[in-house]
Amino acid sequence: MRTALIIMAAALRGAAALAKLPLERFSVAPMMDYTDRHFRHLFRLLSRESVLYTEMVTANTLVDDTGAPRHGSGDRWLAHDDHEDKTILQLGGSSPKVLGAATELAMAHHSYAGVNLNCGCPSERVAGAGCFGAALMRDPDQVASCVKAMHRHAPVSVKCRIGVVDSVRDLSDDEDELYTSLARFVETVSREGVSRFIVHARVAVLSGLSPDANRKVPQIMPGIVQRLQSEFPALEIVTNGEVNSVDDVLARSTGLQGAMVGRDACRRPWHYAVVDEEVFGAANPVKSRRALLDAYAHYCDRAEVELAHDGYSPRRAVLKPALTLFHGDAGAGAFKRTIDALHKDASLSAGGVLRAAAEHVPGAVLDAAPGERAVVRREAAAA
Ligand SMILES: Cc1cc2nc3c(=O)[nH]c(=O)nc-3n(C[C@H](O)[C@H](O)[C@H](O)COP(=O)(O)O)c2cc1C
């Protein structure tokens, strides 16, 4: 019996490793404090095809140094509801043992489509904690050992930068030099079964720049990502960094697997309600923001009840992803202000707050189809 179980577990592990990552023509980047389960739920309502990433979870918060699960951590960090079939869990860490065990734990209890290793975060908080995040790019063999351990339990991809330097003084214009070390990294890591690399087309500066500044300078160099794909045609390369519209997605991903969008997807999620049709050639799942808000308000009501515990209310967290739904449109300010004003109102549910806020948005905006610009008369906009 025990032998049969061991064989079955091994077969399941083999199947997990053989499973393929979903097609990633368009994805939303992992972003701490943003791409939580609520944001992903909202985004999934407006796109069924996009690949979505979780916030980074450090492997050590899930398992201890021996690989044993930490009590309760799985549910706290990994739980999500349905809709997650094209969602990738991003892990941070540098120990093959810990990353392997964290991947096993995540895949055993939570149905992610795959796991991604963070080799792109330059935050001193992360990069300074031993060799971790972008600093890992300097040790391709270590990354190869990590992904080997992870790949036993899940399809794995790696998110990295085009290069890494200690400080801005070390930045160089020599694209060949940069490319050579990127290619060495990718070649070494891909030997362990990773075929997808998401490359933020900007060098990471490990010290002297805030994480925010590290996403603005130095300049992006998308040509290096294109070169990587053309010299490694068997790999699936996804470009990232200042891809700021659906048009950018189409233009920047030419010849690649796809493009990943970060900040712009939070800044104006509705802009991406056309990606299923324009990028994947499928039907857009939602007809208007009225329909989207209705579905999301139902979710908020359910999540508010199910996730409340020990005095914690998820209300702020569930409302946050909706705040920018009307970005750039008439009624955007009034919608946000109403959520702000009502979010503590105990007589309303979280969904009720959203419904009340939507009353301040002109009907033409609420009913505009994805990609359609609503024409709103000045009086209606001011109302
Ligand atoms: C608030 C914030 C949090 C982020 N958190 C992560 C993270 O957890 N893991 C990661 O690999 N990258 C993280 N990033 C970087 C993004 O995934 C992305 O690579 C970067 O923002 C560049 O893409 P963009 O120009 O489209 O925003 C974060 C970025 C932002 C703005």
The ligand as an SDF file (V2000), in Angstrom:
LIG
                    3D

 31 33  0  0  0  0  0  0  0  0999 V2000
    4.4650   48.0540   -6.4660 C   0  0  0  0  0  0  0  0  0  0  0  0
    5.3070   47.0690   -7.2240 C   0  0  0  0  0  0  0  0  0  0  0  0
    5.5840   45.8380   -6.6650 C   0  0  0  0  0  0  0  0  0  0  0  0
    6.3630   44.8980   -7.3620 C   0  0  0  0  0  0  0  0  0  0  0  0
    6.5630   43.6590   -6.8230 N   0  0  0  0  0  0  0  0  0  0  0  0
    7.2370   42.7180   -7.5410 C   0  0  0  0  0  0  0  0  0  0  0  0
    7.3410   41.3810   -7.0840 C   0  0  0  0  0  0  0  0  0  0  0  0
    6.8010   41.0010   -6.0380 O   0  0  0  0  0  0  0  0  0  0  0  0
    8.0450   40.5020   -7.8450 N   0  0  0  0  0  0  0  0  0  0  0  0
    8.6330   40.8680   -9.0350 C   0  0  0  0  0  0  0  0  0  0  0  0
    9.2510   40.0310   -9.7010 O   0  0  0  0  0  0  0  0  0  0  0  0
    8.5280   42.1210   -9.4910 N   0  0  0  0  0  0  0  0  0  0  0  0
    7.8350   43.0400   -8.7910 C   0  0  0  0  0  0  0  0  0  0  0  0
    7.6690   44.2890   -9.3000 N   0  0  0  0  0  0  0  0  0  0  0  0
    8.2100   44.6050  -10.6400 C   0  0  0  0  0  0  0  0  0  0  0  0
    7.1420   44.3330  -11.7110 C   0  0  0  0  0  0  0  0  0  0  0  0
    6.8020   42.9650  -11.7330 O   0  0  0  0  0  0  0  0  0  0  0  0
    7.6420   44.7700  -13.1070 C   0  0  0  0  0  0  0  0  0  0  0  0
    8.7570   43.9840  -13.4460 O   0  0  0  0  0  0  0  0  0  0  0  0
    8.0380   46.2360  -13.1500 C   0  0  0  0  0  0  0  0  0  0  0  0
    7.0560   47.0570  -12.5470 O   0  0  0  0  0  0  0  0  0  0  0  0
    8.2510   46.6920  -14.6060 C   0  0  0  0  0  0  0  0  0  0  0  0
    7.0720   46.5610  -15.3530 O   0  0  0  0  0  0  0  0  0  0  0  0
    6.1460   47.8460  -15.7040 P   0  0  0  0  0  0  0  0  0  0  0  0
    7.0450   48.8820  -16.3050 O   0  0  0  0  0  0  0  0  0  0  0  0
    5.1280   47.3350  -16.6640 O   0  0  0  0  0  0  0  0  0  0  0  0
    5.5510   48.3160  -14.4130 O   0  0  0  0  0  0  0  0  0  0  0  0
    6.8950   45.2310   -8.6280 C   0  0  0  0  0  0  0  0  0  0  0  0
    6.5960   46.4770   -9.1900 C   0  0  0  0  0  0  0  0  0  0  0  0
    5.8050   47.3890   -8.5100 C   0  0  0  0  0  0  0  0  0  0  0  0
    5.4790   48.7150   -9.1650 C   0  0  0  0  0  0  0  0  0  0  0  0
  1  2  1  0
  2  3  1  0
  2 30  2  0
  3  4  2  0
  4  5  1  0
  4 28  1  0
  5  6  2  0
  6  7  1  0
  6 13  1  0
  7  8  2  0
  7  9  1  0
  9 10  1  0
 10 11  2  0
 10 12  1  0
 12 13  2  0
 13 14  1  0
 14 15  1  0
 14 28  1  0
 15 16  1  0
 16 17  1  0
 16 18  1  0
 18 19  1  0
 18 20  1  0
 20 21  1  0
 20 22  1  0
 22 23  1  0
 23 24  1  0
 24 25  2  0
 24 26  1  0
 24 27  1  0
 28 29  2  0
 29 30  1  0
 30 31  1  0
M  END
$$$$
